[in-house]
Amino acid sequence: MTWTLRMATTSYTVAVEPGGRWAELVAWGPHGVEEGPSPLKNLGDVHFITEADAAPIEYAPRGERPFTGADLEIDGDSWFTFEGATEADGVLRLAFADEVAGLRVVLCYRPEPGVDVLARWVEVTNTRDEPVRLSRIGSAGVCLPVGEPRLSFLHGEWSREFQLDHVTLPAGGFRIGSSYGVPGHNYAPWLSVDDTWGVSLAWSGSWEITAEVEPSGLTRVRAGMLGPVVVGPGETFTTPELALAYSTDGLARVWHAYDRSRSRPARKPVLYNSWEATGFEVDLDKQRELAEIAAGMGVELFVVDDGWFTGRHDDTGGLGDWYPESPDFGAFAEDVRAMGLEFGLWVEPESVSPKSRLYADHPDWVYRLPGREPTLIRNQLLLNLGLDEVYEFIVSTLDRLLTDHPISYLKWDMNRPATERPGELDDAHVRNYWRVLDHLRAKHPHVLVEGCAGGGGRTDLATTARTDVVWPSDNTAPLDRLKIQHGFLHMHAPHLMSSWVTDAPGVFDARPRSLKFRFVLAMAGVLGIGADLRHWSADEREEAAALITLYKDVRDVVHGGEAHLLGEDAIQYNGEDRVVVLAWNTGSLTGVPTVPGQSSRVKLQGLTGSYVDEDGRVYSAAHLVHVGLPFAWSQANDADLVVLRPVRSGP
């Protein structure tokens, strides 16, 4: 029994082996790749391992695949027997059962419409009359016909997220993951193999992705949440979805198309956030002054960050008591709106300060172990969002804020990982986090939500499907941020990437950059400003206003066009009627015109015909692709934005 699942330009063929013991991958690639002998099928004898250990298996319990790694592990081993298949509502379901262990496991496959992504997940039903503990519960496994894979992954730390790196794996295994209770800053739940096959996990809690070169010569990638999970009698547990992507010319654009297919069509305003200007000192007169300057520069949204609520004078108090500190806060919000600006607010709903009224009333709402003091991180504790009463408190709090004030933007932050939270509680917390975001979108559809977790600690596919933008990092320094954004854009689309212009010095690369460099960098995604505008000169404000106007003109291409990542120092966005190129100089200069030399060049991609720039220069596609778009870098000109329009032929 064989099934071929068709995506936009690719197909994924899966079959149940003749004995009905497991499902295995037959072929994955461009349409038609399945028409021929499978490149994955084991054709040799099996020695010292089981048949399943050598097969291109899709999902296996430990009893069936004891040596080269299983996807499902319980207390006691398990073996599967195929029960049958169903296809409905665009989902293929392959059902397997183990009557002895009391399990029914359904492998689910959903081709995503219009893109080259296949979603996979598993539904595990406990058919016994007592709970079953799943110590390892993967979402999927996939075997690839490559024996020495080049793995690309994103790693880092707080303020240095999304560092793109590569490793070639001649043998053995590779693992990335997080036990923080969020995807974390250290690794992103994303992996690519030879920039051809890719996986990305839609899970907002602890997770793992592994890759292993198996004795059969295949590379097997597995992904899933971290357990354990306890499934009660008669209950069904559904794993997080794992997205599988395939591309013959780079995976980034496949992931971008997938992000766009899951995003709601919402305009992303140019924002100003007051945090770096005022910190916790949210004096409303100073906030008004900043808002007036921002409005005069063409900003469309003013966001008040941390410090606006009762008891929040530093990071030791206030969290949980979500009422404005000033009685004039409502009038201030209306004043901002009267300036022509939308109004936004920072919140951190999952955390609580020990000095807050909420903690005094509900100390039992935080994660803690009996007889021990809970661990403070950033002087705060974490609420157990898995509790119904905590979920209801957060929903009612956000409903009140969004009803009482003219708020159209929420920055949802989370500034500490989970401690004293057993693995069994991870699932409930994550799914109630999703429920809150789903509630906001349903009840307050006009409100845009920015996802943040101390920077880029929670940017998984499940979060990006429920928010409008995400915050890649708290590090806004230009050269540091350039590397962060380069990595981020391999995983996610530009319309999800919130990026600010600030005056922050580099944490890792402190070389100063011009105001234009910082703006062009932030234009690569959703433009924001976080600097103290009161300290900018009149010339700087005028330059900023002109750059904001330019950004608004190309925003639709940046957010909706096909992005080509041209190394770390340039990005090309292909729109329907324009090509937008952003480029930055991060190295040495050519010395021109002081000494003989040539202009710097950026080679573009995916062009045909001819193009004209805004100065009337005409370039053939061959020139732009094979020679490159010229840039005259100098000390005063270290970044640029170029718009190219197709030359129309005919009358």
SULRA-V527040 format. One record per backbone hydrogen bond with DSSP energy under -1.0 kcal/mol. NH is the residue of the N-H (numbers start at 1). CO is the residue of the C=O. E is the energy in kcal/mol with one decimal. If there is no record, write none. Layout:
nh:NH co:CO e:E
nh:NH co:CO e:E
//
This chain:
nh:3 co:14 e:-2.9
nh:5 co:12 e:-3.0
nh:7 co:10 e:-3.4
nh:8 co:115 e:-1.6
nh:11 co:29 e:-3.0
nh:12 co:5 e:-2.6
nh:13 co:27 e:-3.0
nh:14 co:3 e:-2.6
nh:15 co:24 e:-2.6
nh:16 co:1 e:-2.1
nh:17 co:22 e:-2.3
nh:20 co:17 e:-3.1
nh:24 co:15 e:-3.2
nh:25 co:56 e:-2.6
nh:26 co:13 e:-3.1
nh:27 co:13 e:-1.3
nh:29 co:11 e:-2.0
nh:31 co:9 e:-2.0
nh:33 co:30 e:-2.4
nh:35 co:32 e:-2.1
nh:36 co:34 e:-1.7
nh:57 co:55 e:-2.3
nh:58 co:23 e:-2.7
nh:62 co:72 e:-1.7
nh:65 co:61 e:-1.7
nh:71 co:60 e:-2.8
nh:72 co:60 e:-1.7
nh:73 co:136 e:-2.5
nh:76 co:74 e:-1.3
nh:81 co:97 e:-1.3
nh:82 co:20 e:-3.0
nh:83 co:95 e:-3.4
nh:84 co:95 e:-1.2
nh:86 co:93 e:-2.0
nh:88 co:91 e:-2.0
nh:91 co:88 e:-1.9
nh:92 co:109 e:-2.6
nh:93 co:86 e:-3.0
nh:94 co:107 e:-2.5
nh:95 co:84 e:-2.9
nh:96 co:105 e:-2.9
nh:97 co:81 e:-2.2
nh:98 co:103 e:-2.8
nh:102 co:98 e:-1.6
nh:103 co:98 e:-2.1
nh:104 co:125 e:-2.0
nh:105 co:96 e:-2.9
nh:106 co:123 e:-2.4
nh:107 co:94 e:-3.0
nh:108 co:121 e:-2.9
nh:109 co:92 e:-2.3
nh:110 co:119 e:-2.6
nh:112 co:117 e:-2.7
nh:115 co:112 e:-1.5
nh:118 co:244 e:-2.6
nh:119 co:110 e:-2.7
nh:120 co:242 e:-2.4
nh:121 co:108 e:-1.5
nh:123 co:106 e:-2.2
nh:124 co:237 e:-3.1
nh:125 co:104 e:-3.2
nh:126 co:235 e:-2.5
nh:127 co:102 e:-2.4
nh:132 co:231 e:-2.4
nh:134 co:229 e:-3.4
nh:135 co:73 e:-1.6
nh:136 co:73 e:-1.6
nh:138 co:71 e:-2.9
nh:139 co:223 e:-2.9
nh:140 co:223 e:-1.3
nh:141 co:58 e:-1.5
nh:142 co:221 e:-2.4
nh:144 co:219 e:-2.9
nh:146 co:144 e:-2.1
nh:151 co:167 e:-3.1
nh:152 co:192 e:-2.4
nh:153 co:165 e:-2.3
nh:155 co:163 e:-1.9
nh:156 co:186 e:-1.5
nh:160 co:157 e:-2.7
nh:163 co:155 e:-3.0
nh:165 co:153 e:-2.5
nh:167 co:151 e:-2.1
nh:169 co:149 e:-2.6
nh:174 co:211 e:-2.3
nh:176 co:209 e:-2.4
nh:178 co:207 e:-2.1
nh:184 co:457 e:-2.7
nh:188 co:154 e:-1.7
nh:190 co:188 e:-2.7
nh:191 co:199 e:-2.3
nh:192 co:152 e:-2.0
nh:193 co:197 e:-3.3
nh:194 co:150 e:-3.0
nh:196 co:193 e:-2.2
nh:197 co:193 e:-2.1
nh:198 co:245 e:-2.5
nh:199 co:191 e:-2.7
nh:200 co:243 e:-1.8
nh:201 co:189 e:-2.2
nh:202 co:241 e:-2.7
nh:203 co:201 e:-1.5
nh:207 co:178 e:-1.5
nh:208 co:224 e:-2.3
nh:209 co:176 e:-2.7
nh:210 co:222 e:-2.4
nh:211 co:174 e:-2.4
nh:212 co:220 e:-1.8
nh:213 co:172 e:-2.4
nh:214 co:218 e:-3.0
nh:217 co:214 e:-2.4
nh:219 co:144 e:-2.2
nh:220 co:212 e:-2.7
nh:221 co:142 e:-2.7
nh:222 co:210 e:-2.4
nh:223 co:140 e:-1.8
nh:224 co:208 e:-2.0
nh:226 co:206 e:-1.6
nh:229 co:134 e:-2.1
nh:231 co:132 e:-2.8
nh:234 co:126 e:-2.1
nh:235 co:232 e:-2.1
nh:237 co:124 e:-3.3
nh:239 co:122 e:-2.6
nh:242 co:120 e:-3.0
nh:243 co:200 e:-2.8
nh:244 co:118 e:-2.7
nh:245 co:198 e:-2.8
nh:246 co:116 e:-1.3
nh:247 co:196 e:-2.0
nh:255 co:251 e:-2.2
nh:256 co:252 e:-2.4
nh:257 co:253 e:-2.2
nh:258 co:254 e:-2.1
nh:259 co:255 e:-2.6
nh:260 co:256 e:-2.4
nh:261 co:257 e:-1.9
nh:262 co:258 e:-1.1
nh:266 co:264 e:-1.5
nh:271 co:527 e:-1.5
nh:272 co:301 e:-2.5
nh:273 co:529 e:-2.5
nh:274 co:303 e:-1.9
nh:278 co:274 e:-2.2
nh:279 co:275 e:-3.1
nh:281 co:278 e:-1.8
nh:282 co:280 e:-1.8
nh:283 co:281 e:-1.8
nh:287 co:283 e:-2.3
nh:288 co:284 e:-2.4
nh:289 co:285 e:-2.0
nh:290 co:286 e:-2.2
nh:291 co:287 e:-2.5
nh:292 co:288 e:-2.6
nh:293 co:289 e:-2.0
nh:294 co:290 e:-2.6
nh:295 co:291 e:-2.8
nh:296 co:292 e:-2.0
nh:298 co:295 e:-1.3
nh:299 co:294 e:-2.2
nh:300 co:270 e:-2.5
nh:301 co:270 e:-1.5
nh:302 co:342 e:-2.8
nh:303 co:272 e:-3.3
nh:304 co:344 e:-2.2
nh:310 co:323 e:-2.5
nh:312 co:309 e:-1.8
nh:313 co:311 e:-1.2
nh:321 co:318 e:-2.6
nh:322 co:320 e:-1.0
nh:323 co:321 e:-2.0
nh:325 co:308 e:-2.5
nh:329 co:326 e:-1.5
nh:332 co:328 e:-2.5
nh:333 co:329 e:-2.4
nh:334 co:330 e:-1.9
nh:335 co:331 e:-2.2
nh:336 co:332 e:-2.3
nh:337 co:333 e:-1.9
nh:338 co:334 e:-2.2
nh:340 co:337 e:-1.9
nh:341 co:336 e:-1.5
nh:342 co:300 e:-2.6
nh:344 co:302 e:-2.8
nh:345 co:409 e:-2.3
nh:346 co:304 e:-1.8
nh:347 co:411 e:-2.7
nh:351 co:348 e:-1.5
nh:352 co:381 e:-2.1
nh:353 co:319 e:-2.1
nh:356 co:353 e:-2.1
nh:360 co:356 e:-1.5
nh:361 co:357 e:-2.1
nh:362 co:358 e:-2.4
nh:365 co:362 e:-1.9
nh:366 co:363 e:-1.1
nh:367 co:382 e:-2.1
nh:372 co:369 e:-2.1
nh:377 co:380 e:-1.8
nh:380 co:377 e:-1.1
nh:381 co:352 e:-2.9
nh:383 co:350 e:-3.4
nh:384 co:365 e:-3.4
nh:385 co:383 e:-1.6
nh:387 co:384 e:-2.0
nh:391 co:387 e:-2.4
nh:392 co:388 e:-2.6
nh:393 co:389 e:-1.9
nh:394 co:390 e:-2.5
nh:395 co:391 e:-2.5
nh:396 co:392 e:-2.6
nh:397 co:393 e:-2.4
nh:398 co:394 e:-2.5
nh:399 co:395 e:-2.6
nh:400 co:396 e:-2.2
nh:401 co:397 e:-2.3
nh:402 co:398 e:-2.5
nh:403 co:399 e:-1.4
nh:404 co:400 e:-3.0
nh:405 co:401 e:-1.6
nh:407 co:405 e:-2.4
nh:408 co:343 e:-3.0
nh:410 co:448 e:-2.7
nh:411 co:345 e:-2.7
nh:412 co:450 e:-2.6
nh:413 co:347 e:-2.9
nh:418 co:180 e:-3.2
nh:425 co:422 e:-2.1
nh:426 co:423 e:-1.2
nh:429 co:425 e:-1.8
nh:430 co:426 e:-2.4
nh:431 co:427 e:-2.5
nh:432 co:428 e:-1.8
nh:433 co:429 e:-2.1
nh:434 co:430 e:-2.3
nh:435 co:431 e:-1.9
nh:436 co:432 e:-2.2
nh:437 co:433 e:-2.0
nh:438 co:434 e:-2.9
nh:439 co:435 e:-2.3
nh:440 co:436 e:-2.5
nh:441 co:437 e:-2.1
nh:442 co:438 e:-2.0
nh:443 co:439 e:-3.2
nh:444 co:440 e:-2.3
nh:447 co:444 e:-2.2
nh:448 co:408 e:-2.6
nh:450 co:410 e:-3.1
nh:451 co:469 e:-2.7
nh:452 co:412 e:-1.7
nh:453 co:455 e:-2.1
nh:457 co:453 e:-1.0
nh:464 co:460 e:-2.4
nh:465 co:461 e:-1.4
nh:466 co:463 e:-1.3
nh:467 co:463 e:-1.1
nh:468 co:449 e:-2.9
nh:469 co:449 e:-1.4
nh:470 co:496 e:-3.4
nh:471 co:451 e:-2.5
nh:481 co:477 e:-3.1
nh:482 co:478 e:-1.8
nh:483 co:479 e:-1.1
nh:484 co:480 e:-1.6
nh:485 co:481 e:-3.1
nh:486 co:482 e:-1.8
nh:487 co:483 e:-1.9
nh:488 co:484 e:-2.5
nh:489 co:485 e:-2.4
nh:490 co:487 e:-1.5
nh:491 co:488 e:-1.5
nh:492 co:488 e:-2.7
nh:496 co:493 e:-1.7
nh:497 co:494 e:-1.6
nh:498 co:470 e:-2.5
nh:499 co:526 e:-2.5
nh:501 co:528 e:-1.8
nh:518 co:514 e:-2.0
nh:519 co:515 e:-2.1
nh:520 co:516 e:-3.2
nh:521 co:517 e:-2.4
nh:522 co:518 e:-1.8
nh:523 co:519 e:-2.1
nh:524 co:521 e:-1.3
nh:525 co:522 e:-1.3
nh:526 co:497 e:-3.6
nh:528 co:499 e:-2.0
nh:529 co:271 e:-1.9
nh:530 co:501 e:-2.9
nh:531 co:501 e:-1.1
nh:533 co:531 e:-1.2
nh:535 co:532 e:-1.9
nh:536 co:533 e:-1.2
nh:541 co:537 e:-2.4
nh:542 co:538 e:-2.1
nh:543 co:539 e:-2.5
nh:544 co:540 e:-2.6
nh:545 co:541 e:-2.4
nh:546 co:542 e:-1.9
nh:547 co:543 e:-2.1
nh:548 co:544 e:-2.5
nh:549 co:545 e:-2.1
nh:550 co:546 e:-2.0
nh:551 co:547 e:-2.5
nh:552 co:548 e:-2.5
nh:553 co:549 e:-1.4
nh:554 co:550 e:-1.3
nh:555 co:551 e:-1.3
nh:558 co:554 e:-2.3
nh:559 co:555 e:-2.6
nh:560 co:556 e:-1.9
nh:561 co:557 e:-2.5
nh:562 co:574 e:-2.4
nh:564 co:572 e:-3.2
nh:566 co:570 e:-1.7
nh:567 co:565 e:-1.1
nh:571 co:582 e:-2.4
nh:572 co:564 e:-2.5
nh:573 co:580 e:-3.1
nh:574 co:562 e:-2.6
nh:575 co:578 e:-3.2
nh:579 co:644 e:-2.9
nh:580 co:573 e:-2.6
nh:581 co:642 e:-2.8
nh:582 co:571 e:-2.8
nh:583 co:640 e:-2.3
nh:584 co:569 e:-2.5
nh:585 co:638 e:-2.9
nh:595 co:591 e:-1.7
nh:600 co:631 e:-1.9
nh:602 co:629 e:-1.8
nh:604 co:624 e:-2.5
nh:611 co:619 e:-3.1
nh:612 co:645 e:-2.5
nh:613 co:617 e:-2.3
nh:616 co:613 e:-1.9
nh:619 co:611 e:-3.4
nh:621 co:609 e:-3.0
nh:624 co:620 e:-2.3
nh:625 co:621 e:-2.6
nh:626 co:622 e:-2.6
nh:627 co:623 e:-2.2
nh:628 co:623 e:-3.2
nh:629 co:602 e:-3.1
nh:631 co:600 e:-2.8
nh:634 co:637 e:-1.9
nh:640 co:583 e:-2.3
nh:642 co:581 e:-2.6
nh:644 co:579 e:-3.1
nh:645 co:612 e:-2.5
nh:647 co:610 e:-2.5
//
